[in-house]
Amino acid sequence: MTNPTAADSGEALLAGLDPEQRAVATALHGPVCVLAGAGTGKTRAITHRIAYAVACGVFPANQVLAVTFTARAAGEMRGRLRMLGAGMVQARTFHAAALRQLQYFWPHTVGGPPPQLIDTKLPLIAEAVAACRMRADRTELRDLASEIEWAKATQTTPDDYPVAAAKAGRMPPRDPAETGRVYAAYEAVKRDRGMIDFEDVLLLTIGVLETRPDIADRVRDQYRHFVVDEYQDVNPLQQRLLDCWLGKRDSVCVVGDASQTIYSFTGATPEYLLGFPDRYPDATLVRLVRDYRSTPQVVALANALLSEAPTDTLAQRRTARARVELVAQRPPGPAVEYEEYADETAEAEGVARWIKQLIDAGTRPAEIAVLFRINAQSEAYEQAFADLGVPYVVRGVERFFDRPEVRQAKTLLQGAAVAAVGADPEPLPSAVRAVLSSNGTWSPTPPAGSGRQREAWESLAALAALSEEYASAHPEAGLAEFVRELDARAAVQHAPVVDGVTLASLHSAKGLEWDAVLLVGLTEGLLPISYAETPDQVEEERRLLYVGVTRARERLRLSWALARSPGGRATRRPSRFLDALREAQEARSGGPGGSVVRGRGGAGRAGGDEAKRSRRAGPVRCRVCGRALIEAVERKLGRCVDCPSDLDEALFERLREWRSARAKEQSLPAYCVFTDATLTAIAESRPADRAALAGIPGVGATKLERYADDVLALLGAAGGAADGDGDADEDSADTEDGGELF
């Protein structure tokens, strides 16, 4: 019988959990998959699950292992477990757990002390590069380290690297064959020195567990129950280790959100999360949907962003089924704001002024964040904040003037300024570019792909742009004056701060939150980034923006600039995601809290068309059988997935051909005109006029203005009449997957 005291303690642990969190906490037997949207309390749910199981005697505390991806997250989990009375439970990162096991069993398997664990790969990679009779600067060494880490995480050998890299669309800093040679040489240097890296910790632990059944049995006897947080970020090597830990048991609870997969460049993949029901057909599935972090305005924007993701392929539809549509739990807050600026300097200054007003009104600087796509964007904001006396901290990267490439460039510019004394003056921007190009560290054309080399190039490009801006304001200035300007900026930006506004890249903001978030630089080429060329890469950029949006608790502001420098040509286009956001928001929101758009070229205002499109009240029912629709996919489709579709196939194909032609005319991806989901909705409902067409999700004010005449003409030619309610918003081909959850 259950101990009454333990039962009472367990019930107390469940108090205060919402129904979905309680379902997670009480699912104690067999495999469990938790799809947890941003801000839905996933850490609360899984720590209460562990504590409840321990309190009820289902899980002995010393037999539970909770694993996550960062030391900070593991520390937070340990702290919560202690507060819940489960302090004996182990919560570690994958690497920390594996290292502990490797160190314990090494004397029993190999003998002697375990190999030395290196802190950084760079010195050994430098030796490997030299052994291959090559040369590489520190930036290139870092990119080579990233390639080696990706290869080892995906279990790719040096011999297989060139083919695997090409298949994965990698853009290594060197020719793939040369990179593979450096990888092989690095492994040889490491072996000769008796050293291991962090990936080796996992590989060696796996090797011990796979070749020594006696040791595997001891580990599995120690740890019988597993919880894996952020499961969408697992890579093949980590999954293999988890499989070794589990053996043939299935007491594992995984928690993740495929919509927050933003680290695929490191080898992370959501496939293990999406395929969990395939591996464990009897798994308990729980969706955490109640968002306690953000206001309804922010939540609506986040949902709108994901709802516009294409569902053209089977993989995309599979991902869509795993998507969590958030339900806001907080009271309404301020409107989401959009702001357009003439250039990046004006954007940074406008952002700084807006933040200064927030601080003056009582918001703590530490509760405000400015998030950007690449680290080189920080310089303009560092300067704008310094000019206004706004305290700030740069997260996840050195301050702009502390970066190695910027320090080196300053040294070169100082030397060039001395050498130029008495010489005929050269226009400042040309002189700066010549100096930056002198040692081969910078060129007008960016390097292919991402990585540290690209980041360094962006930092130097920011210096070149700064020289143009300075020359515009000081036409007679030369290199000496520009160097003094850089020194002055560096001195101001090194002022000590305690409570400052956070400047961070979108990647480094994952897992954090602030009262006010400003997403800046939202233009084509930055978000999505210029080297995001495939549909999958573009969708990862969408998820990155989603992560940024969901960092905001109360205030959210999105901005972009039409030119890089003051006086420059306005050649930039707002991010393709912005149109989708505004149009989806118009279709979903209304009344208080509508979005605000300011600045030149803004599309849409608070109220107006948005106010006419209020969310329908009451349950959404299937237009075929009348059943109340629960799943988000069914509500968007307007019918049960198993009910027959009234799709006009011929009309749908004509619409696709028209879309292809328009996309080609506008140099856009086809889904930026209309997604397949929207075309499906049009072909199913066959709207008779503009008003009916406007009621279809994905047809906002801008697209209505651009495309309504064409679409209605196609419908008229097809003899279509409005015979649906226009709620379909999911590809009708979803039914071909056999009704799987995802």
N, C-alpha and C positions, 0 to 999 in steps of 0.2 A: 504493500500500500504506500501511497505517496505520503511523505512526512508532512503533517499539517503545517508546521512552521515553515518548511520549504515552500509549500504551496502558497501560503500567505505571502511569503517574500516574493515569489514569482509573480503573483497577481499584482503586487505593489509595483513591480518593474514594468508591468504592462499599462499601468495607469498613465494617462497623458499621451499615449500613442494614438495616431489616427487609425482608421480601419485598415488601411493598406500596410502601414508600419506594423500594426499588431499582427497582421497576416504573416509578415516576414518573421517577426519575433517568435511566433508559435509554430512555424514550419520547421520542425526539428529533426525530421526523419527523411532520409533519402536526399537526392539532389534538389537544389533550389536555385532558381534563376530570378534575380531581381533586376528589372529594368527601371532604373532610377533617373528621372529627369533632374535637371539642374535645380538646386534649391529645395529639393523634396525631402531632405532629412535622411539620406541614405546611411550616413555614419551613425546617426541616432538609431536607425532601425537595426543595423547589423550588430552594433554593440549591445543593444538591448536583447537581441536574439541570443547572443553568446551568454550574457549575464543571466537571462531567463533560463536557458538550458542548464547552466551551472547551478543556479539556485534550486531548480527542480530535480537535480541529480541525473539528468539525461546525458550531459557532457561533463566528465571530470575535468576540472580546470586545467590540469597539467597535460591533458590529451588534445587540447585545441591549439591550432596554429592559424593565426590570422596574418595574411600577407598582403602587402600593398607595394607601392612603387617609389615612395620617397621617405626619407628618414623623418621628415616633418609630419607626414600623414601617419606613419607608424607611431610616432610619439604622441600625436593627438589621440589615436585609438587606445594606446596604453593608458593615457590619462583618464579617458572616459571609462574604460573598464575598471580602473581602480575605484572611481567614484561610484560605480554600480556594484561593487563588491566582488569583482572578478579579476582582481589584480594579479592572480597567478597565471592567467592566460598569456601566452606568448604572442606578441604582435610585432612583426619584423618586415623588412623589405625582403624580396626574393634573395638578393645577394647576401644580406646579413644572415638569413636563415641557412643558406647553403654554406656560407663560410664557417659558421659555427659547427655544422655537421662535418665539413671537410677537415677542419682542425682537430675535431675529436677522433675521427676514424682514421686519419692519415697514419698515425703510428701503428695501427692494427693492419693496415693494408699495404703500405709501402715501407714504413719504418723511418725513424728519424723525424726531425722537425719538418713541417710542411714548407713548400717553397715560399719565397718572399713575395708579398703582394705589392705590385707597383702602384704608386699614386697617380702617375700620368704616363701615357704611352709616348709622349713626344721625344724624350731622349733616345729611346730604343728605335723609334721610327727614323729619327735622324741618322742613326747608325745603319739602319737597313737601307735608307736612301743612298748613303755613301757606299755601302757594299754593292749596290746596284750601279755604281758609277753615275749617279744622278746628283742633282742639286735641288734643294727646296728651301724656301724661306719659312718662317714660323707659321705664317698663315696657311701655306700649302701643307705643312706638317699637320696642322689641326684638321684640315679637310681629309687628309689621308687617314688620320685616326678615326674620323667619323665613318669613312668607308669600311675600314677594318672592323669597327664595332658593328656596323650594319651586317657585314658578311658573317660575322660570328654569331650574331643574334638570329640570323636566318639559316644558320648551319651550312653556310657556303664555304667551301674550301678554296685555297688560293688558285688551284688549277681550274676550278669551276667559276671563279669570280667573273671573268670577262663575259661569259655567256649569261650568267645570272644577272649581272648589272645591266646588260642590254635589255633583257627580258623585263626587268623591273623599271626600266626607264631612268636609271641612275645617270647622273652627270658627274663623274669623278673629276678631280682636279687635273689628273693626267690621263693619258690613253689607258683604256681598261686593261690592256695587256701589261703595261708598265705598272699600273696600280696592283695588279695581281702579283707581279714580281716583288714589289715592295712588301706586300702582305706576307708572301712566303719568306722573304728575308727577315722580316720582323719576327715571325714565329721562330725562325732559326736562332736569331740573336737572343730571344727570350729564353729559349731552351738552354742555350749555352751558358747563360747567366744564372740558371736555376730560379727564374722568376715566373710569376703568373700575373695575368691581368684580371679584371672583374668578370669578363666573359668566361675565362678559364675556370673561375670559381664554380660557375654553374656547370660547365662541361665536365670538370673533374668529379664534381659531386654526382652528376648523372652517371658518369662512368663507374664510380664505386657502386652505386645503387643497382645498375644494370648488370654488373659482372659478379657481384657478391650478394647472392640471395640472403645469406645470413645477416648481413648488415642492413639490407633493405627491410628484412623482417623486424629488426630491432627498431629502425626508424618508424615503421608503420605501427609497431606496437606502442611507441611513444606518442605519436600523433595520429589520432583516429578521426579527427573532425577538422575540416579546413574551411576557411572563409577567404575569398579573394576579392579585394576591392579594386575598383577601376579596371575591371576585367577586359574592357575594350582596348586597353593598352598592352595586353599580353603579346609577347613575340613568340615565335616557334620554340626558341630555346627554353624560355620560361614555362611554356605549356608542357614541354617534354619533362621538365623537372617536376611539375605538378603531377603529371601522370605517374612518375616514379614514386612520389610520395603517397599517392592514392592506392596504387596497386589495383586490385580488383574491387576495392570498396567504392561507395558512391556518396559518402557523407561529405558533400562539398556544397557550399553556398557561394555563388558568384554574383557580383554586383557590378553593373556597368551601364553605360549609355552610349550606344553607337553614334549618336549625334554629336558626341564630344571626342571623337577619334581625330586627333590632330597631330599625331606623332608617327605617321606611317613612314616618314623618312628615316626613322630609327629602326624600322622593322616591325613596329607594332601593327596589329591587325585586329579588326573587330570580328573576324570570321569565327573565332572560338566562341565569342558571345552569341553571335547570330546562329551558330550551328549547335548550341548547347542542347536544344530539344531533340536534335537528330542523334546526338550521342547518348542522351538520357531521355528516352521517350516518356518515361513516367515522372519527369521532373515537375516540381511545383513552380509555377510561374506567377510572379507578383509584379504589378506595375505601380511604382510610386509616382503619382501625378500631381499631388497637391504642393504647389510652390509657395513656401513660406518666406522666401527671400525677397521677391520682387513685387512691385505694384502690378495691378492688372494691365496698365499701359505697357510696361516692359514685357510682361508675359505674353500679351497679345502680339507684340512685335516679334518675340522669339518664335512663337508658334507660326506666325506668318512667314518668317524666313524659311523655316523647314518645310512648310506646306508647298513652297514654290520649287522645291527640289524636283528634278525630272524623275519620272518613273518609266523611262523608255525600255529599260532592260530588265531581265529577270533579277539580276543582282540588286538593281535600284529598287525594285518592288519589294524584294526581300528586306532590304534595309528600311524601307518605308513601314513595313509591318511591325518592325521592332521600335519604331519611333514612339516617343512618349509625348502626348499633347498635354501641356501643362495647364493646370487649373489654379488661378491665382487665389490666394487666401488672405492677402492683405487688403486694406481699404484702398480706394482709388488715390492716385497721386498725381504729380504734375504731368503735363503732356510731354511725350517724346518730342524732341526738337531736332530739326534738320537745319543746317546752315551752310551756305555756299560762299566762298571767298574768291577774290581775284587771283591770289597767289599764296604760296606757303607761308610767307612772312606774315601776311595779313591774317591768315588762319591762326597761326601761333599767337599773334597779338590778341586776336579776338577771343581765343580760348583763355588766354591769361586774364583778360578783363572779366570774362564771365566767371571764372574761378575766383578772382579777387572779390567780386560781388557776393559770391556764395560765402566766402570766408568772413567778409564784413558782416554778413547777415547771421553769422553764428555757426556755420559748418566748420568742423575741424579739418585742417588740411589733410590729415591722415585718412579722412573718410572720402577723399576725392582721388580719382585716378584718370590719367590720360593714357590711352592704349593705342599703339600703332603697330603696323605690320612688320617694319624692319627697324633695327636699332639706330640706323643712321638718321632716322626722322627725329630723334630726340634733341638734336642740337638746337633747332629752331625754338623748341619749347623751353629748353634750359635757358636760352638767352632771353626769351620773352618773360619768363618767370623772374629771372634775375633783374630785368629792367623794372618790373613792378614790385619787386620785393616779396614775391610769393615764394615761400619755402618749398623745397621739393627734394625728393630722393629718387635716384635711378635704380630700378630693380632688375636684377638678372644680368647686368652687363656693366662695364665701367662707364663712368661719365664720359661724355664725348671727348673731352680734351685729355682724358687719362688713357684712351685707347692706344695701343702700341703704334698702329699705323698713323694716327694723328700726331703723336709725339715725334715720330720719325719725320713726318712731313714738315712739322714746325722747324725741326733742326735743319732740314734741307732748305727751307725758305729763308731761315736766318742766314745761312751761308751764302745763298744766292743774293740776298739783300746786300751783304757786305761786298760781294764781288761786283755788284752792279753800280757801286758808287763811282761817279764820274763817267759812266757809260751813257749812251743815248737811251732815253727811257722807252720802254716797251709797254703797250697797254697792259694794265694790271691783270685782267683775266687771262690773257695770252701768256704772260710771264708765269703766272701761278700754274697754269696747265703744263707749261714746258718743264717747270721744276718737278711737278708731281709725276711727270712721265719720264724724267731723266734716268731713274734707276730701274725702270721696268715694272714699278709697283702699281702703276695706274695707266689707263688708256681711255680714250673717249668711248670705247665700246665695252659694255660690261661683260664679265666672264659668263659662260653658260652655266645654268643651274644655280643652286643655292649653296649654302655652306659658308664657312668662315671667310673664304676668299671673296665671295660675293659681298659679304658684310663689310669687309675692308674696303672693297671698291666703292661701295655706297658711302662710306665715311669720307673717303677722299673726294668723291663726287660732290658731297655736301660742302667740303672746303672750296672746291672750284666754284660752286654756285654762290657761296658766300663772298668770294672775290668779285663776282659780277655785281652782287648787291652792293658791296662796299664801293666799288668803282662808280656805280651809278650815283651814289650819294656824295662821293669825293672824287671827281673826275681827274684831279691832278695827283692823286695818291699813287705811290709806287710800292715796291715790295717791302721796304722798311716800314712804311706806315701801316701796311696790312699786317705785318708781323706784330707790331705794337698793338693793333686792334685784337689780334688773336690772344696775345698775352693778357690784355685787359679782360677779355671775355673769360679766359680760363681762370683768372684770379677771382672774378665775381662768382663764377659757378662753383668754386671750391669753398664758398662760405659754409660753415658748419650748420647743419639743420638737425632738429630733433623731431619735430612734428611737421612733416612735409607732405605735399601732394606727390603721389606715386606716378612716376613715368616708367612705363613698362611696355614690352612687346606683348602681343596677344598670346603668344605661346607661354611666356613666363607668368601671365595672369591666371592661368588655369588653377582652379582650386581656391581662388581668392574672391573677395567681394568688397564693395564699397558703397556708401550712400549715393554718391554721384560718380558716373562714369562718362567720359568723353571719348568717343571713337573717332579718330582723326585720319585724314589722308585717304578717304574712301574714294579712290579713283581707279579706273582701269589701269592695270600695270602695277598697282600696289595691292589692291584687293578686288579681284584676284591678282596675285603677283604675276609678273610678265612671263615667268618660266612655268606657270601652271598651264600646260598645253592640252593635256588629255581631259576628257570629261571627269574622270576620277580625281584628277588633281584639282580641277575647278571646284568639285563638290567638297573637297577637303578645305578649300578656301572658304566656302559657305559655312562649313562647320566651325571654322576658326572665328568667323564673324559672330556666329551663334554663341560661342563661348564668351566673346566680348560682350555681347548684349546681355547675357545672363549673369554677368558680374555685378550689374547695377541693382541696388535695392530700391531707390526712389527716383533718382533723376538720371535720364539718359539723353545724350546729345550726340548726334552724328554730323560730321562736317567733312568738307572736301574743298580743294582749291583747283582753279582752272589753269593756273600756270605755276611753274616752279619758283621763279624769281619775280620781284616787282618789275613791271614793265615788260615782262615776257609775253610771248604769244599764248593765248588761251586755247591750247590744243588738247588739254586733258578732258576726258569725259568722266562724269560721275560713274561710280561702280555700277555694273549691271544689277547687283543685288539691291540697290536702292530703289529702282523702279519696282522690282518685285515686292519690296517691303511696303512701299507707299500704296501700291495698288491692292495688295492683299489686305492691308490695314483698312483701306477705304471700304472693302467688301465686308470686313468683320467688325469694325468698330464704329461708334457713333456717339453723339452727345458729349458729355464732359470727358476730357482726357484725349481728345483727338490730337493728332500730331500737328506740329507747327513747322512751317517751312519759311525760312527767311533768305535774303540774299539774292543776288542776281541769278536768274535762271531757275529759281525754285519752282517746283511743280506741286501745287496743292496747298491748301490752307486749312487751318482748324475749322471745323464745322463744314458748311457747304454740302458737297456730295457725300462726305462721310456721315453727316448727321442723318442723311436719308437712308442710310444702309445699316440700320441697327440690327443687332443679332436677334434672330427669331426666338421667341419665348416658347417654353414648353419642350417636350421631347421631340426629337426628329424621328419620323416614322418612315419605314420603307414604302416607297410609292407603288410597289408591286403587291406586297402581302399585308402591309399595314403594321408590321411588328415594330416596336420601339427599337431604335438602333443604339447600341451601346458602344461598340468599337469605333474608334476615330475614323478608320478607313471606311467603314460602312456609312457613317454619318456624312462623310465627304462625298461618297458615291451616291448617296440618296436612296440606297436600296441594299438589301442583304447581298453578300457576295455570291450566294448560291441562287438568288432569284435571277430570272432571265433578263438579259440586257436587250434594250431596244435600240442598240447602236445601228445606225445606217452606215454599213461598211463602205459603200461607194462614196458617200459624202465624206466620211472620215479620210479616205485616201485623197480626195480632191482637196480637202483642207490641208493635208500634209504637203501636197505638191505646192499649193499656194504659199504655205509657210516657208518652205524651202526656198522658193523664189524671192520672197520678201527678205528673208534672212541674208541671202546672197547680196541683194541690193544694198542692204544696210551694214554689211560686213559684221554680222552678229551670229553667234551660235543659234541654231534653230529654236531652241527652247526659250531664248530671250524674246522671241516673238510670242509664241504660246507654247506651253508644255503639252506633251501628249495627253496629259490628264485633262487640260482645258479643252483641247480639241475633241477628246472623247465626250466631255460634257456637252459641247456644242452639237456634236453629231447625234447624241442621245436625245437632247431636249429640243433641238431644232428651233431656237428662238425666232419669233416672227418680226421683232422690231428691236430698236436700240435699247429700250427699257428692259426687255426680256434678256437681251444679250448682256447688259450690265449686271444682271442678277447672277451671272455664272461666276463662281470663284475663279480668280485668275484674270478676269476681265475688269481691270480698274479704269479710272478716268482717262489716263494717258493712252492706254491701249485701245480703249473705246474710241477715242478721237482719231487714232492712227489707222485702225483696222476695221472699224464697224462697217463702213460702206462695202469693203471687199467681202467681208464675211457674209453680210446680209445678201449681197448679190449672189454669192455661191449658194446660199440657202434658198434664195428665190429660184435660181436655176434648177435646184434639186426638187423644187415644189414642196419644200419643208414647211411645216406649221408648228407653232409652239405647242407641244403636248407633254412637256415635263416641267418640273419645278426648278430645273437648273442647278440642282445641288451637287451633281456629280463632280468629283474633284480627284478621282483616282483612276488610273488606267484600267479599263474594263478587262484587260488581259490578266489582271491579278488572279482571276479564278483558275487560271491554268496551273497554278502551283498546288492544287489539291487542298486548299483551305488551311495550309500550314500557318502557324502563328508568325513565324519569320524565318 
